[in-house]
Amino acid sequence: MIKKLTLSAITALSLLSISAVAQGMENGMMQQANMPQKQKMMKKKKNSPFLIKRGLPHMTKLLMMNWDDPKLALTLEQKEKLMVVRKETIGGVRQIKPEVNRLRKEIVQAIKNGVKADTLKEKVEKLASLEAEATMIHLRCIENTKAVLSQEQLAYLMQKQKQKRMNRTK
């Protein structure tokens, strides 16, 4: 029975891999899987809907990675409050990100097609406005998270983030 399941899984994965290669996934998962870690990080930053691409902690992501860490010691009440912050943050950014990406593509394509920069002003202003809105959501997330955590918990989280960053650069 286990052999059949294993063979079925391997067959399914092989078919998916062949299909992906056949479709020529130039910018898809196949290429990204072979990318070094630094390139993956750069690609994420490039697709970020925020004005400030570096330097601000992504608190909800950091918290999720350390949610049950006994040294962080989140209480049930804190977890409930932090989940509200997370849902508001992710929900807000998810609404903005598709429009940001669409506008970026439109602007890039238009300039490649010879459209004059001045005619793109309205789209650029809209893009800037959306990125500013996403950045404000991010800043509020940091502020609201700090309000829930104790100074010790916050210091511990920031230390964990610093360690993670240092491990990435090695």
LUMROZA-937844 format. One line per 8 residues: number of its first residue (from 1); for each residue x, y, z of C-alpha. Coordinates in steps of 0.05 Angstrom, whole numbers. Layout:
N
NUM	X:Y:Z  ...
//
This chain:
170
1	0:0:0  56:49:19  94:31:-45  32:47:-87  23:114:-52  96:131:-61  95:112:-135  31:151:-145
9	61:212:-112  125:207:-152  86:198:-216  42:258:-200  102:302:-184  137:279:-248  77:297:-289  72:365:-256
17	146:378:-268  142:357:-341  80:401:-350  115:460:-318  177:453:-361  134:444:-423  99:509:-409  166:544:-405
25	160:574:-336  214:626:-347  196:668:-286  158:616:-246  172:567:-191  224:527:-229  270:586:-238  257:612:-168
33	272:545:-137  342:548:-167  353:620:-145  402:635:-90  371:661:-26  395:732:-39  362:735:-107  296:710:-78
41	299:766:-26  312:818:-80  253:792:-121  207:797:-60  230:869:-47  218:886:-120  146:862:-114  135:896:-48
49	75:944:-47  110:989:5  147:1054:-4  199:1033:47  227:967:22  281:956:74  291:969:148  220:961:175
57	205:895:211  148:853:186  119:842:255  63:794:238  110:748:199  161:751:255  108:735:307  80:676:268
65	149:646:264  156:652:340  83:645:360  92:587:408  164:603:429  166:594:505  217:651:511  169:699:477
73	114:674:523  53:705:490  -9:702:532  -76:681:503  -101:753:508  -40:778:470  -49:725:417  -121:746:406
81	-102:820:399  -43:803:354  -88:762:308  -133:822:300  -73:865:281  -50:811:233  -117:804:198  -124:880:191
89	-54:886:164  -55:829:115  -126:845:93  -108:917:78  -44:901:40  -78:845:0  -130:895:-24  -76:944:-48
97	-22:898:-76  -58:874:-140  -71:946:-160  1:966:-145  27:908:-188  -22:924:-245  -1:998:-246  73:981:-245
105	65:935:-304  23:985:-342  74:1041:-330  133:997:-350  98:972:-412  75:1041:-432  145:1071:-427  173:1012:-467
113	121:1025:-520  143:1098:-527  89:1132:-487  113:1200:-462  128:1205:-388  82:1265:-378  22:1223:-400  38:1172:-346
121	37:1224:-290  -33:1205:-265  -16:1131:-262  49:1145:-226  13:1189:-175  -39:1135:-164  17:1083:-155  53:1128:-105
129	-12:1139:-67  -26:1064:-62  46:1050:-40  39:1104:13  -26:1073:37  7:1004:42  65:1035:80  18:1067:130
137	-16:1000:141  53:971:154  72:1026:203  5:1019:240  19:944:245  86:957:278  55:1008:325  -4:964:344
145	41:904:355  87:943:400  26:965:441  8:892:454  78:866:471  119:879:533  187:912:526  220:845:539
153	179:809:486  193:864:435  268:862:450  267:786:443  231:790:376  279:843:349  338:800:371  308:741:333
161	300:784:271  372:808:276  396:735:282  355:716:221  383:773:181  454:755:201  443:682:182  418:704:113
169	481:744:99  528:686:115
//
